[in-house]
Amino acid sequence: MNSRNCLPIFLLIGACIFSSPLFAEIVKEVGPNGTLILESGKQVTLAGVEMDREGISVLRVLVQKQDVKVQLLANSALSAQESAYVYLQAKYLRFPAKLNEVPDEHEVLINEFLVRIGAAKVASAQDFSHKAKFLKVQEEARKKGEGVWSYEVS
């Protein structure tokens, strides 16, 4: 086997070792502090976001009793609460919709979505991989006066 053939195999193995696996779970309940209680009994918090009571209510409506994909952050395993990115499969139609059009599906990163609609703020004290993107989305929501930005004075 020459070195050219080894590179793709090494990259594949490296990706398997260093990436956090996604696993599917049903959200049994959303706790009063926004903690997701999964059917397996595992409890996770959303990485990179802070929510008030209204934000937690939005989270509850979005994910409670739903099948989600959970990606645990590697550095959160050391703490009592594990942090995670949570993905929800969403269906949507583009408007104007055509007669008999079938909805498309895509995964929505709930953490980012909550920031986008102003239901959460970026937890700026946390270190996480999507921080730059979340901060950009938060600034857009703030400029539009979305959610918490509609009643908070900056």
C-alpha positions, -999 to 999 in steps of 0.1 A, spaced: 0 0 0 15 33 -10 13 65 11 -14 80 -12 -38 52 -3 -31 56 34 -41 93 37 -79 88 31 -79 59 56 -60 80 82 -84 109 77 -114 86 81 -100 71 113 -91 105 126 -126 118 120 -141 89 138 -118 93 168 -119 131 172 -156 139 164 -183 138 190 -209 112 179 -245 122 175 -271 100 192 -309 100 189 -330 105 220 -365 115 230 -368 145 252 -389 133 281 -391 167 298 -376 202 299 -367 212 334 -374 246 349 -338 257 343 -339 245 306 -322 212 313 -333 185 288 -342 153 306 -339 125 280 -357 92 281 -324 74 289 -323 95 321 -293 116 309 -296 153 315 -280 179 292 -280 216 289 -278 235 256 -242 245 249 -235 282 244 -269 297 253 -286 313 283 -324 315 285 -349 333 307 -383 318 316 -398 327 282 -369 311 264 -373 279 284 -410 279 274 -401 282 237 -376 254 242 -402 232 259 -426 238 230 -399 229 204 -384 197 219 -405 182 246 -416 146 236 -396 151 203 -370 128 188 -337 149 187 -301 142 179 -277 151 207 -240 159 203 -222 161 236 -193 186 240 -161 168 248 -151 192 276 -185 189 293 -180 153 305 -159 166 334 -188 187 348 -219 176 366 -241 188 337 -232 178 302 -235 204 275 -247 195 241 -257 207 207 -293 195 200 -307 190 165 -343 187 156 -355 174 122 -379 201 108 -402 201 79 -409 233 60 -425 246 28 -413 276 8 -440 302 2 -458 307 -20 -463 269 -19 -473 250 -50 -503 226 -50 -493 191 -37 -458 203 -29 -441 180 -4 -424 196 26 -386 196 26 -367 184 58 -336 197 74 -319 195 107 -322 226 129 -295 233 155 -319 242 184 -292 261 203 -286 285 173 -323 287 165 -332 300 200 -305 327 196 -318 335 161 -354 341 173 -343 360 204 -354 333 229 -318 329 241 -286 349 244 -251 336 237 -234 324 269 -203 345 262 -184 331 292 -185 296 277 -160 283 252 -177 262 224 -171 256 187 -200 276 173 -194 307 194 -185 330 165 -216 319 145 -239 323 175 -226 358 182 -232 368 146 -268 354 148 -273 372 181 -263 405 166 -287 401 137 -315 393 162 -306 423 183 -307 446 153 -341 433 143 -354 436 179 -363 399 181 -374 382 213 -355 394 243 -340 422 222 -375 437 218 -378 446 255 -342 448 267 -322 481 267 -287 475 254 
